[in-house]
Amino acid sequence: MDISIIIRTLNEAKWLPDLLQAVRQQELRGLSCETVLVDSGSTDGTLEIAASFGCKIVKIEKSKFT
């Protein structure tokens, strides 16, 4: 993987589709890219949105989210 984009989330369903669409539209000039979503307990559909965009999802405890 040439580029990894890390996005931290907690209930970001309102904004996440626009963000992930913008990431998808970036010109990478032949580079490979992965999007990693680090989530600390979303309950608003954030994880489902991330999965629909093909993000790698990493879950962490809310207490470790700073």
Distance bins in CASP14 RR format, pairs under 12 A and 6 or more apart:
PFRMAT RR
TARGET T0000
AUTHOR 0000-0000-0000
RMODE 2
METHOD distances of the structure
MODEL  1
1 28 0 0 0 0 0 1 0 0 0 0 0
1 31 0 0 0 0 1 0 0 0 0 0 0
1 32 1 0 1 0 0 0 0 0 0 0 0
1 33 1 0 0 1 0 0 0 0 0 0 0
1 34 1 0 1 0 0 0 0 0 0 0 0
1 35 0 0 0 0 0 1 0 0 0 0 0
1 36 0 0 0 0 1 0 0 0 0 0 0
1 56 0 0 0 0 0 1 0 0 0 0 0
2 28 1 0 0 1 0 0 0 0 0 0 0
2 29 0 0 0 0 1 0 0 0 0 0 0
2 30 0 0 0 0 1 0 0 0 0 0 0
2 31 1 1 0 0 0 0 0 0 0 0 0
2 32 1 0 1 0 0 0 0 0 0 0 0
2 33 1 0 0 1 0 0 0 0 0 0 0
2 34 0 0 0 0 1 0 0 0 0 0 0
3 23 0 0 0 0 0 1 0 0 0 0 0
3 26 0 0 0 0 1 0 0 0 0 0 0
3 27 0 0 0 0 0 1 0 0 0 0 0
3 28 1 0 0 1 0 0 0 0 0 0 0
3 29 0 0 0 0 0 1 0 0 0 0 0
3 30 0 0 0 0 0 1 0 0 0 0 0
3 31 1 0 1 0 0 0 0 0 0 0 0
3 32 1 0 0 1 0 0 0 0 0 0 0
3 33 1 0 1 0 0 0 0 0 0 0 0
3 34 1 0 0 1 0 0 0 0 0 0 0
3 35 0 0 0 0 1 0 0 0 0 0 0
3 36 0 0 0 0 0 1 0 0 0 0 0
4 23 0 0 0 0 0 1 0 0 0 0 0
4 31 0 0 0 0 0 1 0 0 0 0 0
4 32 0 0 0 0 1 0 0 0 0 0 0
4 33 1 0 0 1 0 0 0 0 0 0 0
4 34 1 0 1 0 0 0 0 0 0 0 0
4 35 1 0 0 1 0 0 0 0 0 0 0
4 36 1 0 1 0 0 0 0 0 0 0 0
4 37 0 0 0 0 0 1 0 0 0 0 0
4 38 0 0 0 0 0 1 0 0 0 0 0
4 55 0 0 0 0 0 1 0 0 0 0 0
4 56 0 0 0 0 1 0 0 0 0 0 0
4 58 0 0 0 0 0 1 0 0 0 0 0
5 19 0 0 0 0 1 0 0 0 0 0 0
5 20 0 0 0 0 1 0 0 0 0 0 0
5 22 0 0 0 0 0 1 0 0 0 0 0
5 23 1 0 1 0 0 0 0 0 0 0 0
5 24 0 0 0 0 0 1 0 0 0 0 0
5 26 0 0 0 0 1 0 0 0 0 0 0
5 28 0 0 0 0 0 1 0 0 0 0 0
5 31 0 0 0 0 0 1 0 0 0 0 0
5 32 0 0 0 0 0 1 0 0 0 0 0
5 33 1 0 0 1 0 0 0 0 0 0 0
5 34 1 0 0 1 0 0 0 0 0 0 0
5 35 1 0 1 0 0 0 0 0 0 0 0
5 36 1 0 0 1 0 0 0 0 0 0 0
5 37 0 0 0 0 1 0 0 0 0 0 0
5 38 0 0 0 0 0 1 0 0 0 0 0
5 50 0 0 0 0 0 1 0 0 0 0 0
5 53 0 0 0 0 0 1 0 0 0 0 0
5 54 0 0 0 0 0 1 0 0 0 0 0
5 55 0 0 0 0 1 0 0 0 0 0 0
5 56 0 0 0 0 0 1 0 0 0 0 0
6 23 0 0 0 0 0 1 0 0 0 0 0
6 33 0 0 0 0 0 1 0 0 0 0 0
6 34 0 0 0 0 1 0 0 0 0 0 0
6 35 0 0 0 0 1 0 0 0 0 0 0
6 36 1 0 1 0 0 0 0 0 0 0 0
6 37 0 0 0 0 1 0 0 0 0 0 0
6 38 1 0 0 1 0 0 0 0 0 0 0
6 39 0 0 0 0 0 1 0 0 0 0 0
6 55 0 0 0 0 0 1 0 0 0 0 0
6 56 0 0 0 0 1 0 0 0 0 0 0
6 57 0 0 0 0 0 1 0 0 0 0 0
6 58 0 0 0 0 1 0 0 0 0 0 0
7 15 0 0 0 0 0 1 0 0 0 0 0
7 16 1 0 0 1 0 0 0 0 0 0 0
7 19 1 0 0 1 0 0 0 0 0 0 0
7 20 0 0 0 0 1 0 0 0 0 0 0
7 22 0 0 0 0 0 1 0 0 0 0 0
7 23 0 0 0 0 1 0 0 0 0 0 0
7 34 0 0 0 0 0 1 0 0 0 0 0
7 35 1 0 0 1 0 0 0 0 0 0 0
7 36 1 0 0 1 0 0 0 0 0 0 0
7 37 1 0 1 0 0 0 0 0 0 0 0
7 38 1 0 0 1 0 0 0 0 0 0 0
7 39 0 0 0 0 1 0 0 0 0 0 0
7 42 0 0 0 0 0 1 0 0 0 0 0
7 46 0 0 0 0 1 0 0 0 0 0 0
7 49 0 0 0 0 0 1 0 0 0 0 0
7 50 0 0 0 0 1 0 0 0 0 0 0
7 53 0 0 0 0 0 1 0 0 0 0 0
7 55 1 0 0 1 0 0 0 0 0 0 0
7 56 0 0 0 0 0 1 0 0 0 0 0
7 57 0 0 0 0 0 1 0 0 0 0 0
7 58 0 0 0 0 0 1 0 0 0 0 0
8 16 0 0 0 0 0 1 0 0 0 0 0
8 19 0 0 0 0 0 1 0 0 0 0 0
8 36 0 0 0 0 1 0 0 0 0 0 0
8 37 1 0 0 1 0 0 0 0 0 0 0
8 38 1 0 1 0 0 0 0 0 0 0 0
8 39 1 0 0 1 0 0 0 0 0 0 0
8 40 1 0 0 1 0 0 0 0 0 0 0
8 41 0 0 0 0 0 1 0 0 0 0 0
8 42 0 0 0 0 0 1 0 0 0 0 0
8 46 0 0 0 0 0 1 0 0 0 0 0
8 50 0 0 0 0 0 1 0 0 0 0 0
8 57 0 0 0 0 0 1 0 0 0 0 0
8 58 0 0 0 0 1 0 0 0 0 0 0
8 59 0 0 0 0 0 1 0 0 0 0 0
8 60 0 0 0 0 1 0 0 0 0 0 0
8 62 0 0 0 0 0 1 0 0 0 0 0
8 64 0 0 0 0 0 1 0 0 0 0 0
8 65 1 0 0 1 0 0 0 0 0 0 0
8 66 0 0 0 0 1 0 0 0 0 0 0
9 15 0 0 0 0 1 0 0 0 0 0 0
9 16 1 0 0 1 0 0 0 0 0 0 0
9 19 0 0 0 0 1 0 0 0 0 0 0
9 20 0 0 0 0 0 1 0 0 0 0 0
9 35 0 0 0 0 0 1 0 0 0 0 0
9 36 0 0 0 0 0 1 0 0 0 0 0
9 37 1 0 1 0 0 0 0 0 0 0 0
9 38 1 0 0 1 0 0 0 0 0 0 0
9 39 1 0 1 0 0 0 0 0 0 0 0
9 40 1 0 0 1 0 0 0 0 0 0 0
9 41 0 0 0 0 1 0 0 0 0 0 0
9 42 1 0 1 0 0 0 0 0 0 0 0
9 43 0 0 0 0 0 1 0 0 0 0 0
9 44 0 0 0 0 1 0 0 0 0 0 0
9 45 0 0 0 0 0 1 0 0 0 0 0
9 46 1 0 1 0 0 0 0 0 0 0 0
9 47 0 0 0 0 1 0 0 0 0 0 0
9 48 0 0 0 0 0 1 0 0 0 0 0
9 49 0 0 0 0 1 0 0 0 0 0 0
9 50 1 0 0 1 0 0 0 0 0 0 0
9 55 0 0 0 0 1 0 0 0 0 0 0
9 57 0 0 0 0 1 0 0 0 0 0 0
9 58 0 0 0 0 0 1 0 0 0 0 0
9 59 0 0 0 0 0 1 0 0 0 0 0
9 60 0 0 0 0 0 1 0 0 0 0 0
9 62 0 0 0 0 0 1 0 0 0 0 0
9 65 0 0 0 0 1 0 0 0 0 0 0
10 16 0 0 0 0 0 1 0 0 0 0 0
10 37 0 0 0 0 0 1 0 0 0 0 0
10 38 0 0 0 0 1 0 0 0 0 0 0
10 39 1 0 0 1 0 0 0 0 0 0 0
10 40 1 0 1 0 0 0 0 0 0 0 0
10 41 1 0 0 1 0 0 0 0 0 0 0
10 42 1 0 1 0 0 0 0 0 0 0 0
10 43 0 0 0 0 1 0 0 0 0 0 0
10 44 0 0 0 0 1 0 0 0 0 0 0
10 45 0 0 0 0 0 1 0 0 0 0 0
10 46 1 0 0 1 0 0 0 0 0 0 0
10 47 0 0 0 0 0 1 0 0 0 0 0
10 59 0 0 0 0 0 1 0 0 0 0 0
10 60 0 0 0 0 0 1 0 0 0 0 0
10 61 0 0 0 0 0 1 0 0 0 0 0
10 62 1 0 0 1 0 0 0 0 0 0 0
10 64 0 0 0 0 0 1 0 0 0 0 0
10 65 1 0 0 1 0 0 0 0 0 0 0
10 66 0 0 0 0 0 1 0 0 0 0 0
11 39 0 0 0 0 1 0 0 0 0 0 0
11 40 0 0 0 0 1 0 0 0 0 0 0
11 41 1 0 0 1 0 0 0 0 0 0 0
11 42 1 0 1 0 0 0 0 0 0 0 0
11 43 1 0 0 1 0 0 0 0 0 0 0
11 44 1 0 1 0 0 0 0 0 0 0 0
11 45 0 0 0 0 1 0 0 0 0 0 0
11 46 1 0 0 1 0 0 0 0 0 0 0
11 47 0 0 0 0 0 1 0 0 0 0 0
11 49 0 0 0 0 0 1 0 0 0 0 0
11 62 0 0 0 0 0 1 0 0 0 0 0
11 65 0 0 0 0 0 1 0 0 0 0 0
12 18 0 0 0 0 0 1 0 0 0 0 0
12 19 1 0 0 1 0 0 0 0 0 0 0
12 20 0 0 0 0 0 1 0 0 0 0 0
12 37 0 0 0 0 1 0 0 0 0 0 0
12 38 0 0 0 0 0 1 0 0 0 0 0
12 39 0 0 0 0 1 0 0 0 0 0 0
12 40 0 0 0 0 0 1 0 0 0 0 0
12 41 0 0 0 0 0 1 0 0 0 0 0
12 42 1 0 0 1 0 0 0 0 0 0 0
12 43 0 0 0 0 0 1 0 0 0 0 0
12 44 1 0 0 1 0 0 0 0 0 0 0
12 45 0 0 0 0 1 0 0 0 0 0 0
12 46 1 0 1 0 0 0 0 0 0 0 0
12 47 0 0 0 0 0 1 0 0 0 0 0
12 49 0 0 0 0 1 0 0 0 0 0 0
12 50 0 0 0 0 1 0 0 0 0 0 0
12 55 0 0 0 0 0 1 0 0 0 0 0
13 19 0 0 0 0 0 1 0 0 0 0 0
13 20 0 0 0 0 0 1 0 0 0 0 0
13 37 0 0 0 0 0 1 0 0 0 0 0
13 39 0 0 0 0 0 1 0 0 0 0 0
13 42 1 0 0 1 0 0 0 0 0 0 0
13 43 0 0 0 0 1 0 0 0 0 0 0
13 44 1 0 1 0 0 0 0 0 0 0 0
13 45 1 0 1 0 0 0 0 0 0 0 0
13 46 1 0 1 0 0 0 0 0 0 0 0
13 47 0 0 0 0 1 0 0 0 0 0 0
13 48 0 0 0 0 1 0 0 0 0 0 0
13 49 1 0 1 0 0 0 0 0 0 0 0
13 50 0 0 0 0 1 0 0 0 0 0 0
13 52 0 0 0 0 0 1 0 0 0 0 0
14 42 0 0 0 0 0 1 0 0 0 0 0
14 44 1 0 0 1 0 0 0 0 0 0 0
14 45 0 0 0 0 0 1 0 0 0 0 0
14 46 0 0 0 0 1 0 0 0 0 0 0
14 49 0 0 0 0 1 0 0 0 0 0 0
15 21 0 0 0 0 0 1 0 0 0 0 0
15 22 0 0 0 0 0 1 0 0 0 0 0
15 42 0 0 0 0 0 1 0 0 0 0 0
15 44 0 0 0 0 0 1 0 0 0 0 0
15 46 0 0 0 0 1 0 0 0 0 0 0
15 49 0 0 0 0 1 0 0 0 0 0 0
16 22 0 0 0 0 0 1 0 0 0 0 0
16 23 0 0 0 0 0 1 0 0 0 0 0
16 35 0 0 0 0 0 1 0 0 0 0 0
16 37 0 0 0 0 1 0 0 0 0 0 0
16 39 0 0 0 0 0 1 0 0 0 0 0
16 42 0 0 0 0 1 0 0 0 0 0 0
16 44 0 0 0 0 1 0 0 0 0 0 0
16 45 0 0 0 0 1 0 0 0 0 0 0
16 46 1 0 1 0 0 0 0 0 0 0 0
16 47 0 0 0 0 1 0 0 0 0 0 0
16 48 0 0 0 0 1 0 0 0 0 0 0
16 49 1 0 1 0 0 0 0 0 0 0 0
16 50 1 0 0 1 0 0 0 0 0 0 0
16 51 0 0 0 0 0 1 0 0 0 0 0
16 52 0 0 0 0 1 0 0 0 0 0 0
16 53 0 0 0 0 1 0 0 0 0 0 0
16 55 0 0 0 0 1 0 0 0 0 0 0
16 57 0 0 0 0 0 1 0 0 0 0 0
17 23 0 0 0 0 0 1 0 0 0 0 0
17 24 0 0 0 0 0 1 0 0 0 0 0
17 45 0 0 0 0 0 1 0 0 0 0 0
17 46 0 0 0 0 0 1 0 0 0 0 0
17 48 0 0 0 0 0 1 0 0 0 0 0
17 49 1 0 1 0 0 0 0 0 0 0 0
17 50 0 0 0 0 1 0 0 0 0 0 0
17 52 0 0 0 0 1 0 0 0 0 0 0
17 53 1 0 0 1 0 0 0 0 0 0 0
17 55 0 0 0 0 0 1 0 0 0 0 0
18 24 0 0 0 0 0 1 0 0 0 0 0
18 25 0 0 0 0 0 1 0 0 0 0 0
18 49 0 0 0 0 0 1 0 0 0 0 0
18 53 0 0 0 0 0 1 0 0 0 0 0
19 25 0 0 0 0 0 1 0 0 0 0 0
19 26 0 0 0 0 0 1 0 0 0 0 0
19 35 0 0 0 0 1 0 0 0 0 0 0
19 37 0 0 0 0 0 1 0 0 0 0 0
19 46 0 0 0 0 0 1 0 0 0 0 0
19 49 0 0 0 0 1 0 0 0 0 0 0
19 50 0 0 0 0 0 1 0 0 0 0 0
19 53 0 0 0 0 1 0 0 0 0 0 0
19 55 0 0 0 0 0 1 0 0 0 0 0
20 26 0 0 0 0 0 1 0 0 0 0 0
20 33 0 0 0 0 0 1 0 0 0 0 0
20 35 1 0 0 1 0 0 0 0 0 0 0
20 36 0 0 0 0 0 1 0 0 0 0 0
20 37 0 0 0 0 1 0 0 0 0 0 0
20 46 0 0 0 0 0 1 0 0 0 0 0
20 49 1 0 0 1 0 0 0 0 0 0 0
20 50 1 0 0 1 0 0 0 0 0 0 0
20 51 0 0 0 0 0 1 0 0 0 0 0
20 52 0 0 0 0 1 0 0 0 0 0 0
20 53 1 0 1 0 0 0 0 0 0 0 0
20 54 0 0 0 0 1 0 0 0 0 0 0
20 55 1 0 0 1 0 0 0 0 0 0 0
21 35 0 0 0 0 0 1 0 0 0 0 0
21 49 0 0 0 0 0 1 0 0 0 0 0
21 52 0 0 0 0 0 1 0 0 0 0 0
21 53 0 0 0 0 1 0 0 0 0 0 0
22 35 0 0 0 0 0 1 0 0 0 0 0
22 53 0 0 0 0 0 1 0 0 0 0 0
23 33 1 0 0 1 0 0 0 0 0 0 0
23 34 0 0 0 0 0 1 0 0 0 0 0
23 35 1 0 1 0 0 0 0 0 0 0 0
23 36 0 0 0 0 0 1 0 0 0 0 0
23 37 0 0 0 0 0 1 0 0 0 0 0
23 50 0 0 0 0 0 1 0 0 0 0 0
23 53 0 0 0 0 1 0 0 0 0 0 0
23 54 0 0 0 0 0 1 0 0 0 0 0
23 55 0 0 0 0 1 0 0 0 0 0 0
24 33 0 0 0 0 1 0 0 0 0 0 0
24 35 0 0 0 0 1 0 0 0 0 0 0
24 52 0 0 0 0 0 1 0 0 0 0 0
24 53 1 0 0 1 0 0 0 0 0 0 0
24 54 0 0 0 0 1 0 0 0 0 0 0
24 55 0 0 0 0 0 1 0 0 0 0 0
25 33 0 0 0 0 0 1 0 0 0 0 0
25 53 0 0 0 0 0 1 0 0 0 0 0
26 33 1 0 0 1 0 0 0 0 0 0 0
26 35 0 0 0 0 0 1 0 0 0 0 0
27 33 0 0 0 0 0 1 0 0 0 0 0
28 34 0 0 0 0 0 1 0 0 0 0 0
28 35 0 0 0 0 0 1 0 0 0 0 0
33 53 0 0 0 0 0 1 0 0 0 0 0
33 54 0 0 0 0 0 1 0 0 0 0 0
33 55 0 0 0 0 0 1 0 0 0 0 0
33 56 0 0 0 0 0 1 0 0 0 0 0
34 53 0 0 0 0 0 1 0 0 0 0 0
34 54 0 0 0 0 1 0 0 0 0 0 0
34 55 0 0 0 0 1 0 0 0 0 0 0
34 56 1 0 0 1 0 0 0 0 0 0 0
34 57 0 0 0 0 0 1 0 0 0 0 0
34 58 0 0 0 0 0 1 0 0 0 0 0
35 49 0 0 0 0 0 1 0 0 0 0 0
35 50 1 0 0 1 0 0 0 0 0 0 0
35 51 0 0 0 0 0 1 0 0 0 0 0
35 52 0 0 0 0 0 1 0 0 0 0 0
35 53 1 0 0 1 0 0 0 0 0 0 0
35 54 1 0 0 1 0 0 0 0 0 0 0
35 55 1 0 1 0 0 0 0 0 0 0 0
35 56 1 0 0 1 0 0 0 0 0 0 0
35 57 0 0 0 0 1 0 0 0 0 0 0
35 58 0 0 0 0 0 1 0 0 0 0 0
36 50 0 0 0 0 1 0 0 0 0 0 0
36 53 0 0 0 0 0 1 0 0 0 0 0
36 54 0 0 0 0 0 1 0 0 0 0 0
36 55 1 0 0 1 0 0 0 0 0 0 0
36 56 1 0 1 0 0 0 0 0 0 0 0
36 57 1 0 0 1 0 0 0 0 0 0 0
36 58 1 0 0 1 0 0 0 0 0 0 0
36 59 0 0 0 0 0 1 0 0 0 0 0
36 60 0 0 0 0 0 1 0 0 0 0 0
37 45 0 0 0 0 0 1 0 0 0 0 0
37 46 1 0 0 1 0 0 0 0 0 0 0
37 47 1 0 0 1 0 0 0 0 0 0 0
37 48 0 0 0 0 0 1 0 0 0 0 0
37 49 0 0 0 0 1 0 0 0 0 0 0
37 50 1 0 1 0 0 0 0 0 0 0 0
37 51 0 0 0 0 1 0 0 0 0 0 0
37 52 0 0 0 0 0 1 0 0 0 0 0
37 53 0 0 0 0 1 0 0 0 0 0 0
37 54 0 0 0 0 1 0 0 0 0 0 0
37 55 1 0 1 0 0 0 0 0 0 0 0
37 56 1 0 0 1 0 0 0 0 0 0 0
37 57 1 0 1 0 0 0 0 0 0 0 0
37 58 1 0 0 1 0 0 0 0 0 0 0
37 59 0 0 0 0 1 0 0 0 0 0 0
37 60 0 0 0 0 0 1 0 0 0 0 0
38 46 0 0 0 0 0 1 0 0 0 0 0
38 47 0 0 0 0 0 1 0 0 0 0 0
38 50 0 0 0 0 0 1 0 0 0 0 0
38 55 0 0 0 0 0 1 0 0 0 0 0
38 56 0 0 0 0 1 0 0 0 0 0 0
38 57 0 0 0 0 1 0 0 0 0 0 0
38 58 1 0 1 0 0 0 0 0 0 0 0
38 59 1 0 0 1 0 0 0 0 0 0 0
38 60 1 0 0 1 0 0 0 0 0 0 0
38 61 0 0 0 0 0 1 0 0 0 0 0
38 62 0 0 0 0 0 1 0 0 0 0 0
38 64 0 0 0 0 0 1 0 0 0 0 0
38 65 0 0 0 0 1 0 0 0 0 0 0
38 66 0 0 0 0 0 1 0 0 0 0 0
39 45 0 0 0 0 0 1 0 0 0 0 0
39 46 1 0 0 1 0 0 0 0 0 0 0
39 47 1 0 0 1 0 0 0 0 0 0 0
39 48 0 0 0 0 0 1 0 0 0 0 0
39 49 0 0 0 0 0 1 0 0 0 0 0
39 50 1 0 0 1 0 0 0 0 0 0 0
39 51 0 0 0 0 0 1 0 0 0 0 0
39 55 0 0 0 0 1 0 0 0 0 0 0
39 56 0 0 0 0 0 1 0 0 0 0 0
39 57 1 0 0 1 0 0 0 0 0 0 0
39 58 1 0 0 1 0 0 0 0 0 0 0
39 59 1 0 1 0 0 0 0 0 0 0 0
39 60 1 0 0 1 0 0 0 0 0 0 0
39 61 0 0 0 0 0 1 0 0 0 0 0
39 62 0 0 0 0 1 0 0 0 0 0 0
39 64 0 0 0 0 0 1 0 0 0 0 0
39 65 0 0 0 0 1 0 0 0 0 0 0
40 46 0 0 0 0 0 1 0 0 0 0 0
40 47 0 0 0 0 0 1 0 0 0 0 0
40 57 0 0 0 0 0 1 0 0 0 0 0
40 58 0 0 0 0 1 0 0 0 0 0 0
40 59 1 0 0 1 0 0 0 0 0 0 0
40 60 1 0 1 0 0 0 0 0 0 0 0
40 61 1 0 0 1 0 0 0 0 0 0 0
40 62 1 0 1 0 0 0 0 0 0 0 0
40 63 0 0 0 0 1 0 0 0 0 0 0
40 64 1 0 0 1 0 0 0 0 0 0 0
40 65 1 1 0 0 0 0 0 0 0 0 0
40 66 0 0 0 0 1 0 0 0 0 0 0
41 47 0 0 0 0 1 0 0 0 0 0 0
41 57 0 0 0 0 0 1 0 0 0 0 0
41 58 0 0 0 0 0 1 0 0 0 0 0
41 59 1 0 0 1 0 0 0 0 0 0 0
41 60 0 0 0 0 1 0 0 0 0 0 0
41 61 0 0 0 0 1 0 0 0 0 0 0
41 62 1 0 0 1 0 0 0 0 0 0 0
41 63 0 0 0 0 0 1 0 0 0 0 0
41 64 0 0 0 0 0 1 0 0 0 0 0
41 65 0 0 0 0 1 0 0 0 0 0 0
42 48 0 0 0 0 1 0 0 0 0 0 0
42 49 0 0 0 0 1 0 0 0 0 0 0
42 50 0 0 0 0 1 0 0 0 0 0 0
42 51 0 0 0 0 0 1 0 0 0 0 0
42 57 0 0 0 0 1 0 0 0 0 0 0
42 59 0 0 0 0 1 0 0 0 0 0 0
42 60 0 0 0 0 0 1 0 0 0 0 0
42 62 0 0 0 0 0 1 0 0 0 0 0
42 65 0 0 0 0 0 1 0 0 0 0 0
43 62 0 0 0 0 0 1 0 0 0 0 0
44 50 0 0 0 0 0 1 0 0 0 0 0
45 51 0 0 0 0 1 0 0 0 0 0 0
45 52 0 0 0 0 0 1 0 0 0 0 0
45 57 0 0 0 0 0 1 0 0 0 0 0
46 52 0 0 0 0 0 1 0 0 0 0 0
46 53 0 0 0 0 0 1 0 0 0 0 0
46 55 0 0 0 0 0 1 0 0 0 0 0
46 57 0 0 0 0 1 0 0 0 0 0 0
46 59 0 0 0 0 0 1 0 0 0 0 0
47 53 0 0 0 0 0 1 0 0 0 0 0
47 54 0 0 0 0 0 1 0 0 0 0 0
47 55 0 0 0 0 1 0 0 0 0 0 0
47 56 0 0 0 0 0 1 0 0 0 0 0
47 57 1 0 0 1 0 0 0 0 0 0 0
47 58 0 0 0 0 0 1 0 0 0 0 0
47 59 0 0 0 0 1 0 0 0 0 0 0
48 54 0 0 0 0 0 1 0 0 0 0 0
48 55 0 0 0 0 0 1 0 0 0 0 0
48 57 0 0 0 0 0 1 0 0 0 0 0
49 55 0 0 0 0 1 0 0 0 0 0 0
49 57 0 0 0 0 0 1 0 0 0 0 0
50 56 0 0 0 0 1 0 0 0 0 0 0
50 57 1 0 1 0 0 0 0 0 0 0 0
50 58 0 0 0 0 0 1 0 0 0 0 0
50 59 0 0 0 0 0 1 0 0 0 0 0
51 57 1 0 0 1 0 0 0 0 0 0 0
58 64 0 0 0 0 0 1 0 0 0 0 0
58 65 0 0 0 0 0 1 0 0 0 0 0
59 65 0 0 0 0 0 1 0 0 0 0 0
60 66 0 0 0 0 0 1 0 0 0 0 0
END
